[in-house]
Amino acid sequence: MQAIILAAGFGTRLRPLTDNTPKALVKCAGKCMIDHAIDYLESYGFDRIIINVHHFGEQIIDHIKSQHYKAEIIISDERSALKDTGGALVAALPLMNEEESILIFNTDVITDLNLHELASAHESSDSSATLIVQERESTRKLVFNAENHLIGWHNYKTEESIGSIKNAPESSFFAFSGIHMIDRSLVERFAEIYGDRPFPMIPAYLSCIDEVNIQAFKARKETVWLETGSQERLKEAEEWVKNGRC
């Protein structure tokens, strides 16, 4: 199986830790975040892992070269221009193998989500992408219909909405975790639409919901999902890891 770890961001909320270090190399319980991510993916059988780099990208490249991983690690070099998530996928297309899907994972996430369940749900469906969602507080949520297909998006702060969600029940609104699986064919479709321009994924998904199915994979309530994008959240993740839960 193949995955891409998004490691190109500036990590501004982690400053001053990221003043001279990429967030992928910030340590959580003594271990770089990128190594937590790789170990986690390897434990589920991912044997081909693409990593995109931009901010202090040479440090990440040097770190990868100094380590010994079970998986094949491939660098997608974005040091000349940051691509956003969608653009990063398109840029990495030549590096992907011919499998029908690829997992998108963020370097700043610590989780115990069962990726076998995610992969099974995606491969057994007719959906072009499967988005991991959660029942948690968020100012922005995705909306799914009774068939579990993405139909829209809502911003609670601005009351802005996309899609036909006026009569959708509150139980169909979910927070996006940032982890998803996508068919290669859909990445190729985005490449035709956007070319080499940077673009975010959620608007791209929403732009094609009338033509392809995008489904939700609802994480179990007990699933741990810790985003270490701020120092406060990094400390929370460190406590979880130090307690031997990861």
C-alpha positions as CSV (number, residue, x, y, z in Angstrom):
1,M,0.0,0.0,0.0
2,Q,1.1,3.6,-0.6
3,A,0.7,6.8,1.3
4,I,1.8,10.4,1.2
5,I,2.9,12.3,4.4
6,L,2.3,16.0,4.1
7,A,5.4,17.6,5.7
8,A,5.8,20.8,3.7
9,G,4.1,23.3,6.1
10,F,5.8,26.1,8.0
11,G,4.5,25.1,11.4
12,T,3.9,28.7,12.5
13,R,1.8,27.7,15.5
14,L,4.7,25.8,16.9
15,R,7.1,28.7,16.9
16,P,9.8,29.2,18.3
17,L,10.3,25.4,17.9
18,T,10.0,25.8,14.1
19,D,12.1,28.9,13.7
20,N,15.1,26.8,12.6
21,T,13.5,23.3,12.3
22,P,10.7,21.9,10.1
23,K,7.6,20.7,12.1
24,A,8.2,17.2,10.8
25,L,11.4,17.1,12.8
26,V,9.9,18.6,16.0
27,K,10.1,15.9,18.6
28,C,7.2,14.4,20.5
29,A,8.4,12.3,23.5
30,G,11.9,12.3,22.1
31,K,11.0,11.1,18.6
32,C,10.6,13.3,15.5
33,M,7.0,13.7,14.3
34,I,7.9,12.3,10.8
35,D,9.2,9.1,12.4
36,H,6.0,8.7,14.5
37,A,4.1,9.0,11.2
38,I,6.3,6.6,9.3
39,D,6.3,4.0,12.1
40,Y,2.5,4.2,12.3
41,L,2.0,3.7,8.5
42,E,4.5,0.9,8.4
43,S,2.7,-0.9,11.2
44,Y,-0.3,-1.1,8.9
45,G,1.7,-2.5,5.9
46,F,2.3,0.7,4.0
47,D,5.5,-0.1,2.1
48,R,5.7,2.9,-0.2
49,I,5.6,6.3,1.5
50,I,6.0,9.7,-0.3
51,I,6.9,12.7,1.7
52,N,6.5,16.2,0.4
53,V,8.9,18.8,1.6
54,H,9.2,22.6,1.4
55,H,10.1,24.6,4.6
56,F,13.6,23.5,5.7
57,G,13.1,20.6,3.3
58,E,16.8,19.8,3.1
59,Q,16.7,19.0,6.9
60,I,13.9,16.5,6.3
61,I,15.8,15.0,3.3
62,D,19.0,14.6,5.4
63,H,17.0,13.1,8.3
64,I,15.3,10.5,6.0
65,K,18.7,9.5,4.5
66,S,20.1,9.0,8.0
67,Q,17.4,6.6,9.1
68,H,16.6,3.0,8.2
69,Y,12.9,2.3,7.5
70,K,11.1,-0.8,6.4
71,A,9.1,1.1,3.8
72,E,10.5,2.7,0.6
73,I,10.6,6.4,1.3
74,I,10.3,8.8,-1.6
75,I,10.7,12.6,-1.5
76,S,8.4,14.9,-3.4
77,D,10.4,18.1,-3.6
78,E,8.4,21.3,-3.3
79,R,11.2,23.5,-2.1
80,S,10.7,25.8,-5.1
81,A,7.0,26.4,-4.5
82,L,4.5,25.3,-1.8
83,K,1.6,23.4,-3.4
84,D,-1.1,23.1,-0.8
85,T,-2.6,19.6,-0.2
86,G,-4.2,19.2,-3.6
87,G,-1.2,20.5,-5.5
88,A,1.1,18.3,-3.5
89,L,-0.9,15.2,-4.6
90,V,-0.7,16.3,-8.2
91,A,3.0,17.0,-8.0
92,A,3.5,13.5,-6.5
93,L,1.6,11.7,-9.2
94,P,4.8,10.6,-11.1
95,L,6.0,9.1,-7.9
96,M,2.9,7.0,-7.2
97,N,2.7,3.4,-8.2
98,E,-0.3,2.0,-10.2
99,E,-2.4,1.2,-7.2
100,E,-5.9,2.7,-7.3
101,S,-5.7,4.6,-4.1
102,I,-3.3,6.5,-1.8
103,L,-3.6,7.5,1.8
104,I,-3.1,11.1,2.7
105,F,-1.6,11.6,6.2
106,N,-0.4,14.7,8.0
107,T,3.0,14.7,9.7
108,D,1.6,16.4,12.8
109,V,-1.0,13.8,13.7
110,I,-0.8,11.1,16.4
111,T,-3.6,8.6,16.3
112,D,-4.5,5.0,17.0
113,L,-7.1,4.9,14.1
114,N,-7.3,1.4,12.5
115,L,-6.1,2.0,8.9
116,H,-7.0,-1.6,7.9
117,E,-10.7,-0.7,8.6
118,L,-10.3,2.5,6.6
119,A,-8.7,0.8,3.6
120,S,-11.3,-2.0,3.6
121,A,-14.1,0.6,3.7
122,H,-12.6,2.5,0.8
123,E,-11.8,-0.5,-1.4
124,S,-15.2,-2.1,-0.9
125,S,-17.1,1.0,-1.9
126,D,-17.8,2.9,-5.1
127,S,-16.4,6.1,-3.7
128,S,-13.4,7.9,-5.3
129,A,-12.3,9.2,-1.9
130,T,-12.9,8.3,1.7
131,L,-12.6,11.0,4.3
132,I,-12.1,10.2,8.0
133,V,-14.5,12.3,10.0
134,Q,-15.3,12.7,13.7
135,E,-18.1,13.8,16.0
136,R,-16.3,16.7,17.7
137,E,-16.5,20.4,18.0
138,S,-15.4,22.3,15.0
139,T,-16.2,25.7,13.3
140,R,-16.3,24.0,9.9
141,K,-18.0,20.7,9.1
142,L,-18.6,18.4,6.2
143,V,-22.2,17.2,5.5
144,F,-23.1,13.7,4.3
145,N,-26.4,12.3,3.1
146,A,-28.2,9.1,4.2
147,E,-26.1,7.1,1.7
148,N,-22.9,8.5,3.3
149,H,-21.9,10.6,0.4
150,L,-20.5,14.1,0.7
151,I,-23.1,16.7,-0.2
152,G,-21.7,20.0,1.3
153,W,-19.8,22.0,3.8
154,H,-20.7,24.6,6.5
155,N,-18.8,27.3,8.4
156,Y,-20.5,28.0,11.7
157,K,-18.6,31.3,12.2
158,T,-19.5,32.9,8.9
159,E,-22.6,30.8,8.2
160,E,-21.2,30.2,4.7
161,S,-22.4,27.0,3.1
162,I,-21.6,25.0,0.0
163,G,-24.0,22.4,-1.4
164,S,-27.6,21.5,-0.7
165,I,-27.5,21.2,3.0
166,K,-30.5,23.4,4.1
167,N,-32.6,20.5,5.4
168,A,-29.7,18.2,6.4
169,P,-30.0,17.0,10.1
170,E,-27.3,18.0,12.5
171,S,-26.4,14.4,12.9
172,S,-25.1,14.4,9.3
173,F,-22.5,17.2,10.0
174,F,-19.0,15.9,10.9
175,A,-15.5,17.4,11.5
176,F,-12.8,16.4,9.0
177,S,-9.7,14.8,10.5
178,G,-7.4,15.6,7.7
179,I,-6.7,11.9,6.9
180,H,-8.2,10.5,3.7
181,M,-7.8,7.9,0.9
182,I,-8.2,8.9,-2.7
183,D,-8.2,6.9,-6.0
184,R,-5.4,7.7,-8.3
185,S,-8.0,8.4,-11.0
186,L,-9.4,11.3,-9.0
187,V,-5.9,12.8,-8.5
188,E,-5.4,12.5,-12.3
189,R,-8.8,14.3,-12.8
190,F,-7.6,17.1,-10.5
191,A,-4.3,17.3,-12.4
192,E,-6.3,18.0,-15.6
193,I,-8.4,20.7,-13.9
194,Y,-5.7,22.5,-11.8
195,G,-2.5,21.7,-13.6
196,D,0.5,22.5,-11.4
197,R,-1.3,25.2,-9.4
198,P,-1.6,24.9,-5.7
199,F,-5.1,24.1,-4.5
200,P,-6.8,22.9,-1.2
201,M,-8.6,19.5,-1.2
202,I,-12.0,20.2,0.4
203,P,-13.1,22.7,-2.3
204,A,-11.8,20.3,-4.9
205,Y,-13.8,17.5,-3.5
206,L,-16.9,19.7,-3.2
207,S,-16.5,20.8,-6.8
208,C,-17.1,17.3,-8.1
209,I,-19.7,15.8,-5.7
210,D,-22.3,15.7,-8.5
211,E,-20.1,13.5,-10.6
212,V,-18.2,11.2,-8.2
213,N,-18.9,9.8,-4.7
214,I,-16.9,11.0,-1.8
215,Q,-17.8,9.1,1.4
216,A,-17.2,9.4,5.1
217,F,-15.4,7.0,7.3
218,K,-16.6,7.7,10.8
219,A,-13.9,7.2,13.4
220,R,-15.0,5.4,16.5
221,K,-15.7,7.6,19.5
222,E,-12.8,6.0,21.4
223,T,-10.3,6.7,18.6
224,V,-7.5,8.9,19.7
225,W,-6.7,11.8,17.2
226,L,-4.1,14.3,18.4
227,E,-3.1,17.1,16.1
228,T,0.3,18.5,17.3
229,G,0.1,21.8,15.4
230,S,0.5,23.9,18.5
231,Q,2.7,23.6,21.6
232,E,-0.2,23.0,23.9
233,R,-1.4,20.1,21.7
234,L,2.1,18.8,21.3
235,K,2.4,18.5,25.1
236,E,-0.9,16.6,25.2
237,A,0.4,14.2,22.5
238,E,3.6,13.7,24.4
239,E,1.7,12.7,27.6
240,W,-0.3,10.1,25.6
241,V,2.9,8.7,23.9
242,K,4.8,8.6,27.2
243,N,2.1,6.6,28.8
244,G,2.9,3.8,26.4
245,R,-0.2,4.2,24.2
246,C,1.7,4.7,21.0
